[in-house]
Amino acid sequence: MFRGIQLTGLLALSLLVVGSVASAAERRIVVFQPDTSPEQRVALTKEAGGIVVRELPLINAVVIEHPTKVTTTENKLRALSEVKRVDPDPKIYWLEMADEPGVDFQLPPTDEITGGIKKYQPQWELLAPDALAGQDTPWGISRVKAPAAWATSRGQGVKVVVIDTGIEVTHPDLAGIIKGGWNAISPGKPFDDDHGHGTHCSGTIAAKDDDQGVVGVAPQIDLYGVKVLDSEGSGTVDTVIAGMLWAVENKMEVASMSLGANAGNPSLADAVEVMRKSGVILIAAAGNSGSSVGYPAAYPGAIAVSASDKYDSLATFSSRGPEVAVIAPGVNVRSTYLGGLYETMSGTSMATPHVAGLTALYVATHKGATPAQARAGLTAASTKLANVPNIGQGAGLPAADELVR
């Protein structure tokens, strides 16, 4: 059984996805003033009648839960001078409008981005490894010019974490490059994927160049998986935050988050800022709402990614706004899937791992690159796509060969 790497300190907190609230036990994130100690936070919470279910020390917070009386505890805590604020902590379906298996683009693009919705016909395409003749280079990998960079770098040694539904550690295209991970939902249990989304994203980043299956953008990185979503793609805000903070404590260099919600949360914003200050480069899916960018992608510390198709058009579903940093392939993307299989999916979830892989190539050739430097590098290596508005593509489509120069 794959055991992963050991934790350091943190006590057990994609189409992007625009999340909706799902039913869950009543939870709150209690954020304390910075000068309160971890022991004080727990003691004050217990005195107010709260049950601490998780500590989030890097954002000075604890998570409380109660089946019926959480609001009573919340009100008591709000009255304390040591408490900065109390944030909601709902269970969210972070993969809403999530990636459709085998979505097949049928019509040529039009110049109009927001009108005349392009038609997609669902087409299931689940392939066993032996159904692929040799190794397939998915169109998105070629479009970002990853093979042109491999003579210079394949991302060797760069630590990239996929914060998602977990990763299938036995998948033949991923086994061996997965160096560790963590289960934020059930600490101590394996971080194996029981949904498929995280495994699909992982293959686009790093599937091995081994003459079988598919190949990823940066096939020699050190890949890590943090499971923050369950088999249905749901998770509480604190679980997602815990995964982000794990990336900080375990010194990840690049974090790929193909998940999100349609509303912000102050604690989520704090986690993004902690990642930025710690040097973790956060690549996040803009969303599939067709309108505004979701969260955490909309926060300044994240690099938000929109989705393009084979015609270099903005995918109709792709969220857009001034927060979008770059655009990447996100329609009909083939990658790794559960059971050692391969599947074609669409969404900004699929675009995001392309950029995470590109960022790994950049970090490999620009050691110690900060989030700001990575953003600047991606911007400099990008080309604007014709007929796509700036709010839909940011700096444009990055090219791997430019990134590694």
Secondary structure as a PSIPRED ss2 file (coil, helix, strand):
# PSIPRED VFORMAT (PSIPRED V4.0)

   1 M C   1.000  0.000  0.000
   2 F C   1.000  0.000  0.000
   3 R C   1.000  0.000  0.000
   4 G C   1.000  0.000  0.000
   5 I C   1.000  0.000  0.000
   6 Q C   1.000  0.000  0.000
   7 L C   1.000  0.000  0.000
   8 T C   1.000  0.000  0.000
   9 G C   1.000  0.000  0.000
  10 L C   1.000  0.000  0.000
  11 L C   1.000  0.000  0.000
  12 A C   1.000  0.000  0.000
  13 L C   1.000  0.000  0.000
  14 S C   1.000  0.000  0.000
  15 L C   1.000  0.000  0.000
  16 L C   1.000  0.000  0.000
  17 V C   1.000  0.000  0.000
  18 V C   1.000  0.000  0.000
  19 G C   1.000  0.000  0.000
  20 S E   0.000  0.000  1.000
  21 V E   0.000  0.000  1.000
  22 A E   0.000  0.000  1.000
  23 S C   1.000  0.000  0.000
  24 A C   1.000  0.000  0.000
  25 A C   1.000  0.000  0.000
  26 E C   1.000  0.000  0.000
  27 R E   0.000  0.000  1.000
  28 R E   0.000  0.000  1.000
  29 I E   0.000  0.000  1.000
  30 V E   0.000  0.000  1.000
  31 V E   0.000  0.000  1.000
  32 F E   0.000  0.000  1.000
  33 Q C   1.000  0.000  0.000
  34 P C   1.000  0.000  0.000
  35 D C   1.000  0.000  0.000
  36 T C   1.000  0.000  0.000
  37 S C   1.000  0.000  0.000
  38 P H   0.000  1.000  0.000
  39 E H   0.000  1.000  0.000
  40 Q H   0.000  1.000  0.000
  41 R H   0.000  1.000  0.000
  42 V H   0.000  1.000  0.000
  43 A H   0.000  1.000  0.000
  44 L H   0.000  1.000  0.000
  45 T H   0.000  1.000  0.000
  46 K H   0.000  1.000  0.000
  47 E H   0.000  1.000  0.000
  48 A C   1.000  0.000  0.000
  49 G C   1.000  0.000  0.000
  50 G C   1.000  0.000  0.000
  51 I C   1.000  0.000  0.000
  52 V E   0.000  0.000  1.000
  53 V E   0.000  0.000  1.000
  54 R E   0.000  0.000  1.000
  55 E E   0.000  0.000  1.000
  56 L E   0.000  0.000  1.000
  57 P H   0.000  1.000  0.000
  58 L H   0.000  1.000  0.000
  59 I H   0.000  1.000  0.000
  60 N C   1.000  0.000  0.000
  61 A E   0.000  0.000  1.000
  62 V E   0.000  0.000  1.000
  63 V E   0.000  0.000  1.000
  64 I E   0.000  0.000  1.000
  65 E E   0.000  0.000  1.000
  66 H C   1.000  0.000  0.000
  67 P C   1.000  0.000  0.000
  68 T C   1.000  0.000  0.000
  69 K C   1.000  0.000  0.000
  70 V H   0.000  1.000  0.000
  71 T H   0.000  1.000  0.000
  72 T H   0.000  1.000  0.000
  73 T H   0.000  1.000  0.000
  74 E H   0.000  1.000  0.000
  75 N H   0.000  1.000  0.000
  76 K H   0.000  1.000  0.000
  77 L H   0.000  1.000  0.000
  78 R H   0.000  1.000  0.000
  79 A C   1.000  0.000  0.000
  80 L C   1.000  0.000  0.000
  81 S C   1.000  0.000  0.000
  82 E C   1.000  0.000  0.000
  83 V E   0.000  0.000  1.000
  84 K E   0.000  0.000  1.000
  85 R E   0.000  0.000  1.000
  86 V E   0.000  0.000  1.000
  87 D E   0.000  0.000  1.000
  88 P E   0.000  0.000  1.000
  89 D C   1.000  0.000  0.000
  90 P C   1.000  0.000  0.000
  91 K E   0.000  0.000  1.000
  92 I E   0.000  0.000  1.000
  93 Y E   0.000  0.000  1.000
  94 W C   1.000  0.000  0.000
  95 L C   1.000  0.000  0.000
  96 E C   1.000  0.000  0.000
  97 M C   1.000  0.000  0.000
  98 A C   1.000  0.000  0.000
  99 D C   1.000  0.000  0.000
 100 E C   1.000  0.000  0.000
 101 P C   1.000  0.000  0.000
 102 G C   1.000  0.000  0.000
 103 V E   0.000  0.000  1.000
 104 D E   0.000  0.000  1.000
 105 F E   0.000  0.000  1.000
 106 Q C   1.000  0.000  0.000
 107 L C   1.000  0.000  0.000
 108 P C   1.000  0.000  0.000
 109 P C   1.000  0.000  0.000
 110 T C   1.000  0.000  0.000
 111 D C   1.000  0.000  0.000
 112 E C   1.000  0.000  0.000
 113 I C   1.000  0.000  0.000
 114 T C   1.000  0.000  0.000
 115 G C   1.000  0.000  0.000
 116 G C   1.000  0.000  0.000
 117 I C   1.000  0.000  0.000
 118 K C   1.000  0.000  0.000
 119 K C   1.000  0.000  0.000
 120 Y E   0.000  0.000  1.000
 121 Q E   0.000  0.000  1.000
 122 P E   0.000  0.000  1.000
 123 Q C   1.000  0.000  0.000
 124 W C   1.000  0.000  0.000
 125 E C   1.000  0.000  0.000
 126 L E   0.000  0.000  1.000
 127 L E   0.000  0.000  1.000
 128 A C   1.000  0.000  0.000
 129 P H   0.000  1.000  0.000
 130 D H   0.000  1.000  0.000
 131 A H   0.000  1.000  0.000
 132 L C   1.000  0.000  0.000
 133 A C   1.000  0.000  0.000
 134 G C   1.000  0.000  0.000
 135 Q E   0.000  0.000  1.000
 136 D E   0.000  0.000  1.000
 137 T C   1.000  0.000  0.000
 138 P C   1.000  0.000  0.000
 139 W H   0.000  1.000  0.000
 140 G H   0.000  1.000  0.000
 141 I H   0.000  1.000  0.000
 142 S H   0.000  1.000  0.000
 143 R H   0.000  1.000  0.000
 144 V C   1.000  0.000  0.000
 145 K C   1.000  0.000  0.000
 146 A H   0.000  1.000  0.000
 147 P H   0.000  1.000  0.000
 148 A H   0.000  1.000  0.000
 149 A H   0.000  1.000  0.000
 150 W C   1.000  0.000  0.000
 151 A C   1.000  0.000  0.000
 152 T C   1.000  0.000  0.000
 153 S C   1.000  0.000  0.000
 154 R C   1.000  0.000  0.000
 155 G C   1.000  0.000  0.000
 156 Q C   1.000  0.000  0.000
 157 G C   1.000  0.000  0.000
 158 V C   1.000  0.000  0.000
 159 K E   0.000  0.000  1.000
 160 V E   0.000  0.000  1.000
 161 V E   0.000  0.000  1.000
 162 V E   0.000  0.000  1.000
 163 I E   0.000  0.000  1.000
 164 D E   0.000  0.000  1.000
 165 T C   1.000  0.000  0.000
 166 G C   1.000  0.000  0.000
 167 I C   1.000  0.000  0.000
 168 E C   1.000  0.000  0.000
 169 V C   1.000  0.000  0.000
 170 T C   1.000  0.000  0.000
 171 H C   1.000  0.000  0.000
 172 P C   1.000  0.000  0.000
 173 D C   1.000  0.000  0.000
 174 L C   1.000  0.000  0.000
 175 A C   1.000  0.000  0.000
 176 G C   1.000  0.000  0.000
 177 I C   1.000  0.000  0.000
 178 I E   0.000  0.000  1.000
 179 K E   0.000  0.000  1.000
 180 G E   0.000  0.000  1.000
 181 G E   0.000  0.000  1.000
 182 W E   0.000  0.000  1.000
 183 N E   0.000  0.000  1.000
 184 A C   1.000  0.000  0.000
 185 I C   1.000  0.000  0.000
 186 S C   1.000  0.000  0.000
 187 P C   1.000  0.000  0.000
 188 G C   1.000  0.000  0.000
 189 K C   1.000  0.000  0.000
 190 P C   1.000  0.000  0.000
 191 F C   1.000  0.000  0.000
 192 D C   1.000  0.000  0.000
 193 D C   1.000  0.000  0.000
 194 D C   1.000  0.000  0.000
 195 H C   1.000  0.000  0.000
 196 G C   1.000  0.000  0.000
 197 H H   0.000  1.000  0.000
 198 G H   0.000  1.000  0.000
 199 T H   0.000  1.000  0.000
 200 H H   0.000  1.000  0.000
 201 C H   0.000  1.000  0.000
 202 S H   0.000  1.000  0.000
 203 G H   0.000  1.000  0.000
 204 T H   0.000  1.000  0.000
 205 I H   0.000  1.000  0.000
 206 A H   0.000  1.000  0.000
 207 A C   1.000  0.000  0.000
 208 K C   1.000  0.000  0.000
 209 D C   1.000  0.000  0.000
 210 D C   1.000  0.000  0.000
 211 D C   1.000  0.000  0.000
 212 Q C   1.000  0.000  0.000
 213 G E   0.000  0.000  1.000
 214 V E   0.000  0.000  1.000
 215 V C   1.000  0.000  0.000
 216 G C   1.000  0.000  0.000
 217 V C   1.000  0.000  0.000
 218 A C   1.000  0.000  0.000
 219 P C   1.000  0.000  0.000
 220 Q C   1.000  0.000  0.000
 221 I C   1.000  0.000  0.000
 222 D E   0.000  0.000  1.000
 223 L E   0.000  0.000  1.000
 224 Y E   0.000  0.000  1.000
 225 G E   0.000  0.000  1.000
 226 V E   0.000  0.000  1.000
 227 K E   0.000  0.000  1.000
 228 V C   1.000  0.000  0.000
 229 L C   1.000  0.000  0.000
 230 D C   1.000  0.000  0.000
 231 S C   1.000  0.000  0.000
 232 E C   1.000  0.000  0.000
 233 G C   1.000  0.000  0.000
 234 S E   0.000  0.000  1.000
 235 G E   0.000  0.000  1.000
 236 T E   0.000  0.000  1.000
 237 V H   0.000  1.000  0.000
 238 D H   0.000  1.000  0.000
 239 T H   0.000  1.000  0.000
 240 V H   0.000  1.000  0.000
 241 I H   0.000  1.000  0.000
 242 A H   0.000  1.000  0.000
 243 G H   0.000  1.000  0.000
 244 M H   0.000  1.000  0.000
 245 L H   0.000  1.000  0.000
 246 W H   0.000  1.000  0.000
 247 A H   0.000  1.000  0.000
 248 V H   0.000  1.000  0.000
 249 E H   0.000  1.000  0.000
 250 N C   1.000  0.000  0.000
 251 K C   1.000  0.000  0.000
 252 M C   1.000  0.000  0.000
 253 E C   1.000  0.000  0.000
 254 V E   0.000  0.000  1.000
 255 A E   0.000  0.000  1.000
 256 S E   0.000  0.000  1.000
 257 M E   0.000  0.000  1.000
 258 S C   1.000  0.000  0.000
 259 L C   1.000  0.000  0.000
 260 G C   1.000  0.000  0.000
 261 A E   0.000  0.000  1.000
 262 N C   1.000  0.000  0.000
 263 A C   1.000  0.000  0.000
 264 G C   1.000  0.000  0.000
 265 N C   1.000  0.000  0.000
 266 P H   0.000  1.000  0.000
 267 S H   0.000  1.000  0.000
 268 L H   0.000  1.000  0.000
 269 A H   0.000  1.000  0.000
 270 D H   0.000  1.000  0.000
 271 A H   0.000  1.000  0.000
 272 V H   0.000  1.000  0.000
 273 E H   0.000  1.000  0.000
 274 V H   0.000  1.000  0.000
 275 M H   0.000  1.000  0.000
 276 R H   0.000  1.000  0.000
 277 K H   0.000  1.000  0.000
 278 S H   0.000  1.000  0.000
 279 G C   1.000  0.000  0.000
 280 V C   1.000  0.000  0.000
 281 I E   0.000  0.000  1.000
 282 L E   0.000  0.000  1.000
 283 I E   0.000  0.000  1.000
 284 A E   0.000  0.000  1.000
 285 A E   0.000  0.000  1.000
 286 A C   1.000  0.000  0.000
 287 G C   1.000  0.000  0.000
 288 N C   1.000  0.000  0.000
 289 S C   1.000  0.000  0.000
 290 G C   1.000  0.000  0.000
 291 S C   1.000  0.000  0.000
 292 S C   1.000  0.000  0.000
 293 V C   1.000  0.000  0.000
 294 G C   1.000  0.000  0.000
 295 Y E   0.000  0.000  1.000
 296 P C   1.000  0.000  0.000
 297 A C   1.000  0.000  0.000
 298 A C   1.000  0.000  0.000
 299 Y C   1.000  0.000  0.000
 300 P C   1.000  0.000  0.000
 301 G C   1.000  0.000  0.000
 302 A E   0.000  0.000  1.000
 303 I E   0.000  0.000  1.000
 304 A E   0.000  0.000  1.000
 305 V E   0.000  0.000  1.000
 306 S E   0.000  0.000  1.000
 307 A E   0.000  0.000  1.000
 308 S E   0.000  0.000  1.000
 309 D C   1.000  0.000  0.000
 310 K C   1.000  0.000  0.000
 311 Y C   1.000  0.000  0.000
 312 D C   1.000  0.000  0.000
 313 S C   1.000  0.000  0.000
 314 L E   0.000  0.000  1.000
 315 A C   1.000  0.000  0.000
 316 T C   1.000  0.000  0.000
 317 F C   1.000  0.000  0.000
 318 S C   1.000  0.000  0.000
 319 S C   1.000  0.000  0.000
 320 R C   1.000  0.000  0.000
 321 G C   1.000  0.000  0.000
 322 P C   1.000  0.000  0.000
 323 E C   1.000  0.000  0.000
 324 V E   0.000  0.000  1.000
 325 A E   0.000  0.000  1.000
 326 V E   0.000  0.000  1.000
 327 I E   0.000  0.000  1.000
 328 A E   0.000  0.000  1.000
 329 P E   0.000  0.000  1.000
 330 G C   1.000  0.000  0.000
 331 V C   1.000  0.000  0.000
 332 N C   1.000  0.000  0.000
 333 V E   0.000  0.000  1.000
 334 R E   0.000  0.000  1.000
 335 S E   0.000  0.000  1.000
 336 T E   0.000  0.000  1.000
 337 Y E   0.000  0.000  1.000
 338 L H   0.000  1.000  0.000
 339 G H   0.000  1.000  0.000
 340 G H   0.000  1.000  0.000
 341 L E   0.000  0.000  1.000
 342 Y E   0.000  0.000  1.000
 343 E E   0.000  0.000  1.000
 344 T E   0.000  0.000  1.000
 345 M E   0.000  0.000  1.000
 346 S C   1.000  0.000  0.000
 347 G C   1.000  0.000  0.000
 348 T H   0.000  1.000  0.000
 349 S H   0.000  1.000  0.000
 350 M H   0.000  1.000  0.000
 351 A H   0.000  1.000  0.000
 352 T H   0.000  1.000  0.000
 353 P H   0.000  1.000  0.000
 354 H H   0.000  1.000  0.000
 355 V H   0.000  1.000  0.000
 356 A H   0.000  1.000  0.000
 357 G H   0.000  1.000  0.000
 358 L H   0.000  1.000  0.000
 359 T H   0.000  1.000  0.000
 360 A H   0.000  1.000  0.000
 361 L H   0.000  1.000  0.000
 362 Y H   0.000  1.000  0.000
 363 V H   0.000  1.000  0.000
 364 A H   0.000  1.000  0.000
 365 T H   0.000  1.000  0.000
 366 H C   1.000  0.000  0.000
 367 K C   1.000  0.000  0.000
 368 G C   1.000  0.000  0.000
 369 A C   1.000  0.000  0.000
 370 T C   1.000  0.000  0.000
 371 P H   0.000  1.000  0.000
 372 A H   0.000  1.000  0.000
 373 Q H   0.000  1.000  0.000
 374 A H   0.000  1.000  0.000
 375 R H   0.000  1.000  0.000
 376 A H   0.000  1.000  0.000
 377 G H   0.000  1.000  0.000
 378 L H   0.000  1.000  0.000
 379 T H   0.000  1.000  0.000
 380 A H   0.000  1.000  0.000
 381 A C   1.000  0.000  0.000
 382 S E   0.000  0.000  1.000
 383 T E   0.000  0.000  1.000
 384 K C   1.000  0.000  0.000
 385 L C   1.000  0.000  0.000
 386 A C   1.000  0.000  0.000
 387 N C   1.000  0.000  0.000
 388 V C   1.000  0.000  0.000
 389 P C   1.000  0.000  0.000
 390 N H   0.000  1.000  0.000
 391 I H   0.000  1.000  0.000
 392 G H   0.000  1.000  0.000
 393 Q H   0.000  1.000  0.000
 394 G C   1.000  0.000  0.000
 395 A C   1.000  0.000  0.000
 396 G C   1.000  0.000  0.000
 397 L E   0.000  0.000  1.000
 398 P E   0.000  0.000  1.000
 399 A C   1.000  0.000  0.000
 400 A H   0.000  1.000  0.000
 401 D H   0.000  1.000  0.000
 402 E H   0.000  1.000  0.000
 403 L H   0.000  1.000  0.000
 404 V C   1.000  0.000  0.000
 405 R C   1.000  0.000  0.000
